[in-house]
């Protein structure tokens, strides 16, 4: 992570309501220059609303929101000249080609990058003259990012950039984001993919129900809550978390979507006690395994439920 000078984004006590719904309820954070900062959470957590306020697309209810040192409410046009925005829903002119769309979007800005350079940057050279309606999902997402880069922005917003993509297309987008950071861009993205947040982000804000629950690098987030490793197996009704939580070495037990997870400071002792308990009941824990704690465990610990891809 490259940090220098004042934060590129500064948010203090941001609130945004829709009637009785508190979409964003007192969010505060900063993003450093050159950082990839992620907001991780389920649909409805408030991630997209937060990012739309930063982009100047929605007015805040209250709070302080500064982007590139400028207040978003007072200087929306000056900010838009310096940022790139990839929205969650890709909606492109279907009959225009990749080249035509980039030429069109470039004409909206005083300063813009050459179309050929953008096409090359997102690896769409072979599809430059294809109509956008004939692109695959991954190609459309790459085009939408190229459109976000047309004005050579200092700060790029990516809202759920890989939702709906197959694993290969998703990894291609990840490489593109890493390339942006390597060129000195600051990137703020939203995602509900744990692996994506861990792979791309220097820091992550875990968000749910309009609040930031925890924030930091992935190792920091895990280290704050877990000193243990996890023993996991397919759940069995007679092996309840209440019973398992009393086994040797176990600090906590959780159950989620058919799997039981025991967080243990003494893996051999825990597994021995687990197998003895199961043997007494004449059952065998299936798909038994051991792993380090993950970002998924942090989310489960914070919210009481898992965040699944």
C-alpha positions in Angstrom: 0.0 0.0 0.0 1.3 3.4 -1.0 0.4 6.2 1.4 1.4 9.8 1.0 -0.2 13.1 1.9 -3.8 13.8 2.8 -6.4 11.0 2.4 -8.0 10.7 -1.0 -11.3 10.0 0.7 -12.4 11.2 4.1 -15.8 10.3 5.5 -17.1 11.3 8.9 -20.4 10.2 10.4 -22.1 9.7 7.0 -25.9 9.1 7.1 -28.2 8.3 4.3 -31.9 7.3 4.9 -34.7 6.2 2.6 -37.8 6.9 4.6 -37.5 4.7 7.7 -34.7 2.7 6.2 -31.3 3.7 7.5 -29.2 2.6 4.5 -26.0 4.2 5.9 -26.1 5.0 9.6 -23.0 6.9 10.9 -20.2 5.6 8.7 -16.6 7.0 9.1 -13.4 6.0 7.3 -10.5 7.3 5.3 -8.7 6.0 2.2 -5.0 6.7 1.5 -3.6 7.6 -1.9 -2.5 4.5 -3.8 -4.6 2.1 -1.6 -7.1 -0.5 -2.7 -9.8 -0.1 -0.1 -12.7 -2.6 0.0 -16.2 -2.5 1.5 -17.3 -6.1 2.2 -20.8 -7.1 3.1 -24.0 -8.7 1.9 -26.6 -7.1 -0.4 -28.4 -4.4 1.5 -25.5 -3.6 3.8 -25.2 0.0 2.6 -22.1 -0.5 0.4 -23.5 0.8 -2.8 -25.3 3.7 -1.1 -22.0 4.8 0.5 -20.1 4.6 -2.8 -22.9 6.5 -4.7 -22.7 9.3 -2.1 -18.9 9.5 -2.7 -19.4 9.6 -6.4 -21.9 12.5 -6.1 -24.8 10.4 -7.3 -26.8 10.7 -4.1 -26.8 13.6 -1.5 -26.0 12.6 2.1 -28.4 13.0 4.9 -25.7 14.4 7.1 -22.0 14.0 7.8 -18.8 15.1 6.1 -17.7 13.6 2.8 -14.6 14.7 1.0 -13.1 13.2 -2.1 -9.7 14.4 -3.4 -9.8 17.2 -0.8 -13.1 18.5 -2.0 -16.6 18.4 -0.4 -18.8 16.2 -2.6 -21.8 18.5 -2.1 -20.0 21.7 -3.0 -17.8 20.6 -5.8 -19.4 17.7 -7.6 -18.3 18.6 -11.1 -14.7 19.2 -10.2 -14.6 15.8 -8.5 -16.2 14.0 -11.4 -13.5 15.2 -13.7 -10.9 13.4 -11.6 -12.6 10.1 -10.7 -13.7 7.0 -12.6 -16.9 5.2 -11.9 -17.9 1.6 -12.7 -21.5 1.1 -11.6 -22.9 -2.2 -10.3 -25.3 -2.6 -13.3 -23.6 -2.4 -16.7 -25.9 -0.7 -19.1 -24.2 0.1 -22.4 -25.5 1.3 -25.8 -26.0 -2.1 -27.3 -25.3 -1.3 -31.0 -22.2 0.8 -30.4 -18.9 -1.0 -30.7 -16.2 -1.0 -28.0 -14.2 1.6 -29.9 -17.2 3.8 -30.5 -18.3 3.7 -26.8 -14.8 4.7 -25.7 -14.6 7.5 -28.2 -18.1 8.7 -27.1 -17.2 8.7 -23.4 -13.8 10.4 -24.0 -15.7 13.3 -25.7 -17.4 14.0 -22.3 -14.1 15.1 -20.7 -11.6 17.9 -21.2 -8.7 15.4 -20.9 -9.0 11.8 -21.9 -6.8 8.8 -22.8 -6.4 7.6 -26.3 -9.0 4.9 -27.1 -6.4 2.5 -28.4 -4.5 2.7 -25.1 -7.7 1.9 -23.1 -8.6 -1.0 -25.3 -5.1 -2.4 -24.8 -5.3 -1.8 -21.0 -8.4 -4.0 -20.6 -7.3 -6.6 -23.2 -10.2 -6.1 -25.7 -8.1 -5.6 -28.8 -9.7 -8.6 -30.6 -13.2 -7.2 -29.7 -12.6 -3.5 -30.5 -15.1 -3.5 -33.3 -17.7 -5.8 -31.7 -21.0 -4.3 -30.6 -21.3 -4.2 -26.8 -24.4 -6.4 -27.0 -22.3 -9.2 -28.4 -19.7 -9.2 -25.6 -19.5 -11.8 -22.9 -20.2 -10.9 -19.3 -16.5 -10.6 -18.5 -15.8 -8.6 -21.6 -18.7 -6.2 -20.7 -17.2 -5.7 -17.2 -13.8 -5.0 -18.7 -15.3 -2.5 -21.1 -17.2 -0.8 -18.2 -13.8 -0.5 -16.3 -12.2 1.0 -19.5 -15.0 3.5 -19.6 -14.3 4.4 -16.0 -10.7 5.0 -16.9 -11.3 7.1 -20.0 -10.5 10.4 -18.2 -7.3 9.0 -16.6 -8.8 9.3 -13.1 -6.8 9.6 -9.8 -9.4 7.6 -8.0 -11.5 4.7 -9.4 -14.7 3.4 -7.9 -15.7 -0.2 -8.7 -19.1 -1.4 -7.4 -19.3 -5.2 -7.3 -17.1 -5.5 -10.3 -17.0 -9.3 -10.6 -20.6 -10.2 -9.6 -22.0 -12.9 -12.0 -18.6 -13.7 -13.6 -17.1 -17.1 -14.0 -13.8 -17.8 -12.0 -11.6 -17.1 -15.0 -13.2 -13.8 -15.9 -13.2 -12.8 -12.2 -9.4 -13.4 -11.9 -8.9 -11.4 -15.1 -10.7 -8.5 -13.5 -8.5 -8.9 -10.4 -5.4 -8.6 -12.5 -6.8 -5.4 -14.0 -7.4 -3.9 -10.5 -3.8 -4.8 -9.4 -2.6 -3.1 -12.6 -4.4 0.1 -11.7 -2.8 0.1 -8.3 0.6 -0.5 -9.8 0.1 2.6 -11.9 -0.5 4.7 -8.8 -4.3 4.8 -8.9 -6.4 4.7 -5.8 -9.2 2.1 -6.0 -12.3 1.8 -3.8 -14.4 -1.3 -4.4 -17.4 -3.0 -3.0 -17.8 -6.8 -2.9 -19.5 -9.6 -1.2 -16.8 -12.1 -2.2 -14.4 -13.0 0.7 -11.7 -14.2 -1.6 -11.9 -11.0 -3.7 -11.5 -8.8 -0.6 -8.5 -10.9 0.7 -6.8 -11.0 -2.7 -7.1 -7.3 -3.7 -7.6 -5.0 -0.7 -5.0 -3.4 1.4 -7.7 -2.7 3.9 -11.3 -3.9 4.3 -14.3 -2.3 6.0 -16.8 -5.0 7.0 -20.3 -3.5 6.6 -23.7 -4.7 7.6 -27.1 -3.0 8.2 -25.6 0.5 7.4 -22.7 0.2 9.9 -19.0 -0.5 9.6 -18.5 -3.3 12.1 -14.7 -3.7 11.7 -11.9 -2.2 9.6 -8.3 -3.1 8.8 -6.1 -5.3 6.7 -7.2 -9.0 6.4 -4.4 -10.2 8.7 -5.4 -7.5 11.3 -9.0 -8.4 11.1 -8.3 -12.1 11.6 -5.7 -11.5 14.3 -7.9 -9.3 16.4 -10.5 -12.0 16.8 -8.8 -15.3 16.3 -5.6 -16.7 17.8 -6.9 -20.2 17.2 -7.2 -22.6 14.3 -10.5 -24.0 13.2 -11.6 -27.7 13.2 -14.6 -28.2 10.9 -16.9 -31.1 10.0 -20.4 -31.8 8.7 -22.9 -31.0 11.4 -24.5 -33.8 13.4 -27.7 -33.1 15.4 -26.4 -34.9 18.5 -23.1 -33.0 18.5 -24.5 -29.6 19.4 -22.3 -26.4 19.6 -23.2 -26.2 23.3 -21.7 -29.6 24.0 -18.7 -29.1 21.7 -17.9 -25.7 23.2 -16.9 -27.5 26.4 -14.3 -29.8 24.7 -10.6 -29.3 25.6 -9.0 -26.4 23.8 -12.2 -25.1 22.3 -12.8 -21.3 22.8 -16.0 -21.1 20.7 -18.2 -23.3 18.5 -20.4 -22.2 15.6 -22.7 -23.8 13.2 -23.5 -22.5 9.7 -25.1 -24.0 6.6 -24.5 -27.7 7.5 -21.0 -27.3 8.9 -19.8 -27.1 12.5 -16.7 -25.1 13.3 -14.7 -25.4 16.5 -12.1 -22.7 17.2 -9.3 -24.3 19.2 -6.0 -23.4 20.9 -5.2 -27.1 21.3 -5.9 -28.9 18.0 -4.8 -32.4 19.0 -6.7 -32.2 22.3 -9.8 -30.9 20.6 -9.8 -33.6 17.9 -9.2 -36.3 20.4 -12.1 -35.2 22.6 -14.3 -34.7 19.5 -13.6 -38.3 18.3 -14.2 -39.7 21.8 -17.5 -37.9 22.1 -18.5 -39.1 18.6 -17.4 -42.7 19.4 -19.6 -42.7 22.5 -22.5 -42.0 20.2 -21.4 -44.5 17.6 -21.1 -41.8 14.9 -18.3 -40.4 12.8 -17.7 -36.7 12.0 -17.7 -36.5 8.2 -15.3 -34.3 6.1 -13.3 -33.5 9.2 -10.5 -30.9 8.6 -8.3 -28.2 10.1 -7.7 -24.7 8.8 -6.5 -21.2 9.8 -9.2 -18.7 10.7 -10.4 -16.7 7.6 -12.2 -13.5 6.8 -15.4 -15.6 6.6 -14.8 -16.5 10.3 -14.5 -12.8 11.2 -17.7 -12.0 9.4 -19.5 -14.9 11.2 -18.1 -13.8 14.5 -19.2 -10.2 13.9 -22.7 -10.8 12.5 -23.7 -14.3 13.7 -24.0 -15.6 10.1 -21.8 -16.4 7.2 -21.4 -14.4 4.0 -21.5 -16.8 1.2 -20.4 -16.2 -2.4 
